[in-house]
Amino acid sequence: MAPTRYDDALPKFAALVRKTLGEDAPVQNFFLREAGGRLTFVLTREIEESKKKMLIRGAKHILPYVEAGPGVVVRPDDLFDPALAAQDIGVFERLDHPKYQGFVRLVERRIVGQDWLEAPQEPIDSVPPILVFASHKGGVGRSTALAVASGALAERGYNVLVVDLDLEAPGLAGIFLESRQLSKFGTLDFFVESTLDDLYRLHSGLNR
């Protein structure tokens, strides 16, 4: 049996759910995908115990992208996250795959979240306007566009604060600052270094 790959895991799971529970089950309930790609099927309505067991058995063919055992099919209460019990949880995503064509309801637990799917927020009273330049792909001119826009606003007399939230490869500092002003390390380096430093201090204290 060929191993399941990331791109195949959700379509295979959706096909299993549709076959076991019916045509609408992949959107009436939802799939939860963790940051590492592991999938869980979350029931928003009761099903027969025999069908739940069929799902658990069938999901073994999707390893390692599911948890082996009963934890692959759960209720929202089992996940200790009240937000997952909301009626409108998840987004509808269309899959076009040899194993499954159609929509599924999907909740992504990504490290950076999925706020990009949300509509823009209303302005907050007494808070200056906040503009976000974002994209899923690097190298598309996001930093350059932000730098040009902020520079133009500053020339018009606005006070502008620019924050680079790219933790792995920040590029705005190189546009605005001279080379002698650039930080040697990035944000991730700072967090890793701080964590290791705390562990070192703890280890040193235990060995005194």
Summary of the structure (lengths in Angstrom):
residues: 208
radius of gyration: 23.3
end to end distance: 55.3
largest distance: 68.4
contacts: 446
relative contact order: 0.10
helix: 43%
strand: 14%
